[in-house]
Amino acid sequence: MTSPLLFSPVTLPAPEGPGLELLNRAIVPPMCQYAVDAEDGVPTDWHLVHTGAMAAGGFGLVTVEATGVEARGRISPRDLGLWDDAQVPAHARLTAFAHTQGAAIAVQLGHAGGKASTYPWLPGASEGTVPAAEGGWPTVSATAQPTLPELDAPAALDAAGLDEVVEAFASAARRADAAGYDAVQIHAAHGYLLHQFLSPITNTRTDGYGGDEAGRTRLLLRVVDAVRAAWSAHKPLGIRLSATDWTEGEDGTVWDARATARLARTLVDEHGVGWIDVSSGGLAGGRIPVGPGYQVPLAQAVTEALACTQAVVSAVGLIEEAAQAETILATGQAHAVSIGRAALRDPHWAASAASTLGVQAKAIHAAPQYWRARF
């Protein structure tokens, strides 16, 4: 019987050295944790337990939630950060524990832009921009138009502000390296700042950072280059992209899978990116056809565009069953799968999937005392 692809190793390439070999292709994507306040962006015991449980549960790679590169770049006041050296020791706790479990660990570096300073996405929580009286702050974006109708208007970033954002990403990458992370993922999806520049829905600038694809991708490419220069050359650099807005801009311009595939090829060929996680949406747009594996075709488009490269493409979006994940890999739609909601429900999803697919226990790095009876 052929061994399942899901539990075969895969390497995230880096500019120097062999890259990062993952023991399997089951990845935990970044998922914001709002159960407790992350005071001043510092990870708490909750974050250690959250990431640690999945590291112990057999996943090849665990990605820490969107982590602000600036205090003003947090999605909510409860978000993690890497804008200050004082935050590094608590992040190092997360990486150290993951490594004791045999798992690799990444951190997603992000800036929410015009979608910053919002209430945590929790049942019963208020919606919209958090006012200053409740701990909120002014936001920035590509333009001064509200990123979503229910949010306050941001300030449009000028040249100096753009430089600050680029340097903030680079500095956060240096801190991530010091904290012991194995990989960095840049957040350029879900309607946050870098996506706000990529999309014609929110980017109506008329300077060198707007207009055509070359202009709208300029900030992202600057950020990627700055992070790649600051991040260890032997460690992989990843990026999360929204492959479509599910709608078009006012002038008929779209950000879709074809534009994403073009950008992905540029990132891989010219800017040192080795891992692309393909998601979608995040801005005001059309109806999203949510269903099992609904974003996998978008990942497939990027996978096909990168066919002659060593880059790894991961698919995400309601991938919940072991057989479903294996089929995505076996049919060449992606090289890895990101398991989000299912991992929240079962932090040991990977070990359970291994049992379902008939993988021997010795091939899984999950804590053996949890799974001895299942194999």
C-alpha positions as CSV (number, residue, x, y, z in Angstrom):
1,M,0.0,0.0,0.0
2,T,1.3,3.4,-0.9
3,S,2.1,5.7,2.0
4,P,-0.3,8.6,2.3
5,L,1.1,11.9,0.9
6,L,-0.3,13.7,3.9
7,F,2.3,12.0,6.1
8,S,5.2,12.3,3.7
9,P,7.8,15.0,4.4
10,V,7.9,18.3,2.5
11,T,10.6,21.0,2.4
12,L,10.0,24.7,2.5
13,P,12.9,26.1,0.5
14,A,15.2,28.9,1.6
15,P,17.8,30.9,-0.3
16,E,20.6,29.1,1.5
17,G,21.0,25.6,2.9
18,P,18.5,22.8,2.6
19,G,15.4,24.7,3.8
20,L,13.0,23.5,6.4
21,E,11.8,19.9,6.2
22,L,8.4,19.3,7.7
23,L,7.7,15.8,9.0
24,N,4.3,15.9,7.3
25,R,2.1,18.2,5.2
26,A,-0.5,19.0,7.8
27,I,-0.1,22.7,8.7
28,V,-1.9,24.7,11.4
29,P,-2.7,28.1,9.9
30,P,-2.7,31.3,12.0
31,M,-5.9,31.7,14.0
32,C,-6.4,34.8,16.3
33,Q,-7.0,33.9,19.9
34,Y,-9.2,36.3,21.8
35,A,-9.8,34.2,24.9
36,V,-7.6,36.5,27.0
37,D,-5.9,39.8,26.5
38,A,-2.4,39.7,25.1
39,E,-1.3,42.7,27.1
40,D,1.1,44.8,25.1
41,G,1.2,42.1,22.5
42,V,2.9,39.6,24.7
43,P,1.9,35.9,24.4
44,T,0.3,34.4,27.5
45,D,-0.1,30.9,28.9
46,W,-3.2,30.6,26.7
47,H,-1.2,31.0,23.6
48,L,1.4,28.5,24.8
49,V,-1.4,25.9,25.4
50,H,-3.1,26.7,22.1
51,T,0.0,26.3,20.0
52,G,1.5,23.6,22.2
53,A,-1.5,21.3,22.0
54,M,-1.3,21.3,18.2
55,A,2.5,20.9,18.2
56,A,2.0,17.8,20.4
57,G,-0.9,16.6,18.1
58,G,1.2,15.6,15.2
59,F,1.1,18.6,12.9
60,G,4.2,19.2,10.8
61,L,4.0,23.0,11.2
62,V,2.1,25.2,13.6
63,T,1.7,28.9,12.6
64,V,1.2,31.5,15.4
65,E,-1.7,33.9,14.8
66,A,-1.4,37.3,13.1
67,T,1.2,39.2,15.0
68,G,1.4,42.9,14.7
69,V,4.5,44.5,13.4
70,E,3.3,47.8,14.9
71,A,1.0,48.5,17.8
72,R,-1.2,50.4,15.4
73,G,-1.2,47.4,13.1
74,R,-3.1,45.1,15.5
75,I,-6.5,43.8,14.4
76,S,-7.7,44.3,17.9
77,P,-6.3,45.4,21.3
78,R,-5.9,41.7,22.2
79,D,-3.6,40.8,19.4
80,L,0.0,39.5,19.7
81,G,2.9,41.7,18.6
82,L,6.6,41.7,17.7
83,W,7.1,45.4,17.6
84,D,9.2,45.5,20.8
85,D,12.2,43.5,22.0
86,A,10.3,42.9,25.3
87,Q,7.9,40.7,23.5
88,V,10.6,38.2,22.3
89,P,11.0,36.1,25.4
90,A,7.3,35.1,25.5
91,H,7.4,34.2,21.9
92,A,10.5,32.1,22.6
93,R,8.4,30.0,25.0
94,L,6.1,29.0,22.2
95,T,9.0,28.0,19.8
96,A,10.9,26.1,22.5
97,F,7.9,24.0,23.4
98,A,7.0,23.3,19.8
99,H,10.5,22.1,19.2
100,T,10.3,19.7,22.1
101,Q,7.3,18.0,20.4
102,G,9.1,17.6,17.1
103,A,7.0,20.2,15.3
104,A,8.2,23.2,13.3
105,I,6.7,26.6,14.2
106,A,6.1,29.7,12.2
107,V,4.7,33.2,13.0
108,Q,2.5,35.3,10.7
109,L,3.6,38.9,10.6
110,G,0.8,41.3,9.8
111,H,-0.5,44.8,9.7
112,A,-4.2,45.3,9.8
113,G,-4.2,48.8,8.2
114,G,-7.7,50.2,7.9
115,K,-9.1,47.0,9.6
116,A,-7.1,47.6,12.7
117,S,-8.4,48.8,16.1
118,T,-11.6,46.6,15.8
119,Y,-13.4,44.6,18.4
120,P,-12.4,41.0,18.9
121,W,-14.4,38.6,16.6
122,L,-16.3,36.9,19.4
123,P,-20.0,36.0,19.9
124,G,-21.8,39.0,21.3
125,A,-19.0,41.4,20.9
126,S,-19.5,44.9,19.5
127,E,-18.7,45.6,15.9
128,G,-16.8,48.3,14.2
129,T,-13.8,50.5,15.2
130,V,-12.9,50.5,18.9
131,P,-13.0,54.2,20.0
132,A,-10.1,55.8,21.8
133,A,-12.0,55.8,25.1
134,E,-12.0,52.0,25.0
135,G,-8.4,51.6,24.0
136,G,-8.6,52.1,20.2
137,W,-6.3,54.1,18.0
138,P,-6.2,55.9,14.6
139,T,-5.7,53.6,11.6
140,V,-3.9,53.9,8.3
141,S,-4.4,52.4,4.8
142,A,-3.8,52.9,1.1
143,T,-6.4,55.7,1.0
144,A,-8.5,57.7,3.4
145,Q,-11.7,55.8,2.5
146,P,-13.1,53.3,5.1
147,T,-11.8,49.8,4.4
148,L,-15.2,48.4,5.3
149,P,-18.4,50.5,5.6
150,E,-18.7,49.9,9.3
151,L,-15.2,51.1,10.1
152,D,-13.8,54.6,10.7
153,A,-11.9,56.2,7.9
154,P,-8.1,55.7,8.1
155,A,-5.3,58.1,7.2
156,A,-3.7,57.5,3.8
157,L,-0.1,56.4,4.1
158,D,2.4,59.0,2.7
159,A,5.9,58.2,1.6
160,A,7.3,58.4,5.2
161,G,4.5,56.2,6.5
162,L,5.2,53.6,3.8
163,D,8.8,53.5,4.8
164,E,7.8,53.0,8.5
165,V,5.6,50.0,7.6
166,V,8.4,48.4,5.6
167,E,10.9,48.9,8.4
168,A,8.4,47.6,10.9
169,F,8.0,44.3,9.1
170,A,11.8,43.9,8.8
171,S,12.3,44.6,12.5
172,A,9.6,42.2,13.5
173,A,11.3,39.5,11.3
174,R,14.5,40.1,13.2
175,R,12.7,39.6,16.5
176,A,11.0,36.4,15.1
177,D,14.4,35.1,14.3
178,A,15.7,35.9,17.8
179,A,12.6,34.1,19.3
180,G,13.5,30.9,17.4
181,Y,10.8,30.7,14.8
182,D,11.5,28.3,12.0
183,A,9.6,30.3,9.3
184,V,7.9,33.6,8.8
185,Q,4.6,34.1,7.0
186,I,3.7,37.6,5.7
187,H,0.0,38.4,6.0
188,A,-1.1,39.8,2.6
189,A,-4.7,38.5,2.7
190,H,-8.1,38.9,4.3
191,G,-8.4,42.6,3.7
192,Y,-5.6,43.7,5.9
193,L,-3.0,46.4,4.9
194,L,-1.0,44.6,2.2
195,H,-4.2,43.3,0.7
196,Q,-5.6,46.8,0.9
197,F,-2.8,47.8,-1.5
198,L,-3.2,44.8,-3.7
199,S,-6.9,45.1,-4.3
200,P,-8.5,47.6,-6.7
201,I,-11.4,47.7,-4.3
202,T,-9.5,49.6,-1.7
203,N,-6.5,50.9,-3.6
204,T,-7.5,53.9,-5.8
205,R,-4.2,55.7,-5.4
206,T,-2.8,57.6,-8.3
207,D,0.9,57.5,-7.3
208,G,3.5,54.8,-7.7
209,Y,1.6,52.6,-5.2
210,G,-1.6,52.4,-7.1
211,G,-3.1,52.0,-10.5
212,D,-2.0,48.9,-12.4
213,E,-0.7,45.7,-10.9
214,A,2.9,46.9,-10.8
215,G,1.8,49.9,-8.6
216,R,-0.6,47.9,-6.4
217,T,2.0,45.2,-5.7
218,R,4.9,47.7,-5.0
219,L,4.4,47.9,-1.2
220,L,4.1,44.2,-0.8
221,L,7.3,43.6,-2.8
222,R,9.2,46.2,-0.7
223,V,8.0,44.5,2.5
224,V,9.0,41.0,1.2
225,D,12.5,42.2,0.2
226,A,13.0,43.9,3.6
227,V,11.8,40.9,5.5
228,R,13.9,38.5,3.4
229,A,17.0,40.7,4.1
230,A,16.3,40.7,7.8
231,W,15.3,37.1,8.1
232,S,17.9,34.3,8.2
233,A,18.8,33.2,4.7
234,H,18.6,29.5,5.8
235,K,15.0,29.9,7.0
236,P,12.0,29.9,4.6
237,L,9.8,32.9,4.0
238,G,6.1,32.4,3.3
239,I,3.2,34.6,2.4
240,R,-0.6,34.3,2.7
241,L,-2.5,35.7,-0.2
242,S,-6.2,36.3,-0.8
243,A,-6.4,34.8,-4.3
244,T,-9.7,36.6,-5.1
245,D,-11.9,39.4,-3.8
246,W,-14.9,37.5,-5.2
247,T,-15.9,40.8,-6.9
248,E,-14.4,43.7,-9.0
249,G,-13.4,47.3,-8.4
250,E,-15.5,50.2,-9.5
251,D,-13.6,50.4,-12.8
252,G,-14.0,46.7,-13.5
253,T,-10.4,45.9,-12.4
254,V,-10.2,42.6,-10.4
255,W,-7.9,40.9,-8.0
256,D,-8.4,37.2,-8.9
257,A,-6.6,33.9,-9.2
258,R,-4.8,34.9,-12.4
259,A,-3.4,38.0,-10.8
260,T,-2.4,36.1,-7.7
261,A,-0.7,33.4,-9.8
262,R,1.3,36.2,-11.6
263,L,2.3,37.7,-8.2
264,A,3.2,34.3,-6.8
265,R,5.6,33.6,-9.6
266,T,7.3,36.9,-9.1
267,L,7.6,36.4,-5.4
268,V,9.1,33.0,-5.9
269,D,11.4,33.7,-8.8
270,E,12.7,37.1,-7.8
271,H,12.0,37.8,-4.1
272,G,13.0,34.7,-2.1
273,V,9.6,33.4,-1.1
274,G,9.4,29.6,-0.7
275,W,5.9,29.0,0.7
276,I,2.5,30.4,-0.4
277,D,-0.7,29.8,1.6
278,V,-3.7,30.5,-0.6
279,S,-6.9,32.0,1.0
280,S,-9.4,34.5,-0.3
281,G,-11.7,37.4,0.5
282,G,-11.6,39.9,3.4
283,L,-12.9,43.0,1.7
284,A,-16.4,44.1,0.8
285,G,-17.2,42.0,-2.2
286,G,-19.5,39.4,-3.7
287,R,-21.0,36.3,-2.1
288,I,-18.3,33.8,-1.2
289,P,-19.4,30.2,-2.1
290,V,-18.4,28.7,1.2
291,G,-18.3,24.9,1.3
292,P,-15.9,22.0,1.9
293,G,-12.6,22.8,0.2
294,Y,-14.1,25.9,-1.4
295,Q,-10.7,27.6,-1.8
296,V,-8.8,24.6,-3.1
297,P,-9.2,25.6,-6.8
298,L,-7.5,28.9,-6.0
299,A,-4.6,27.0,-4.5
300,Q,-4.5,24.8,-7.6
301,A,-4.1,27.8,-9.9
302,V,-1.1,29.0,-7.9
303,T,0.3,25.4,-7.7
304,E,0.1,25.2,-11.5
305,A,1.8,28.6,-11.9
306,L,4.7,27.4,-9.7
307,A,5.0,24.0,-11.3
308,C,8.6,24.5,-12.4
309,T,9.8,25.8,-9.0
310,Q,10.5,24.3,-5.6
311,A,8.0,26.5,-3.8
312,V,5.4,24.9,-1.6
313,V,1.7,25.9,-1.9
314,S,-0.7,25.1,0.9
315,A,-4.5,25.1,0.5
316,V,-6.9,26.3,3.2
317,G,-10.6,26.6,3.7
318,L,-12.9,23.9,5.3
319,I,-10.5,21.1,4.8
320,E,-11.6,18.9,7.7
321,E,-11.4,15.2,6.8
322,A,-8.3,13.0,6.4
323,A,-9.4,11.6,3.1
324,Q,-10.3,15.1,1.8
325,A,-6.8,16.3,2.6
326,E,-5.2,13.3,1.0
327,T,-7.2,13.8,-2.2
328,I,-6.1,17.4,-2.5
329,L,-2.5,16.3,-2.3
330,A,-2.8,13.2,-4.4
331,T,-4.5,15.2,-7.3
332,G,-1.8,17.8,-7.2
333,Q,-4.0,20.7,-6.2
334,A,-1.5,21.7,-3.5
335,H,1.6,20.5,-1.8
336,A,0.3,20.9,1.8
337,V,-3.0,21.5,3.6
338,S,-3.8,24.1,6.3
339,I,-6.2,22.7,8.9
340,G,-7.9,25.5,10.9
341,R,-11.4,25.0,12.4
342,A,-10.9,21.2,12.6
343,A,-7.6,21.8,14.6
344,L,-9.4,24.0,17.0
345,R,-12.0,21.3,17.6
346,D,-9.3,18.6,17.8
347,P,-5.7,19.8,18.4
348,H,-4.6,16.2,17.7
349,W,-6.3,16.2,14.3
350,A,-3.0,15.2,12.6
351,A,-2.6,12.1,14.8
352,S,-6.2,11.2,14.3
353,A,-5.8,11.6,10.5
354,A,-2.8,9.3,10.6
355,S,-4.8,6.6,12.3
356,T,-7.6,7.0,9.8
357,L,-5.1,6.7,6.9
358,G,-3.3,3.7,8.4
359,V,0.0,5.4,9.2
360,Q,2.1,3.6,11.8
361,A,2.4,5.4,15.1
362,K,6.2,5.5,14.8
363,A,5.8,7.8,11.8
364,I,3.9,10.5,13.8
365,H,5.6,12.8,16.3
366,A,2.4,13.2,18.4
367,A,2.8,12.5,22.1
368,P,2.7,8.7,22.2
369,Q,0.8,8.5,25.5
370,Y,-2.2,10.1,23.9
371,W,-2.3,7.8,20.9
372,R,-0.8,4.4,21.8
373,A,-4.2,2.8,21.9
374,R,-5.2,4.1,18.5
375,F,-2.5,2.4,16.4
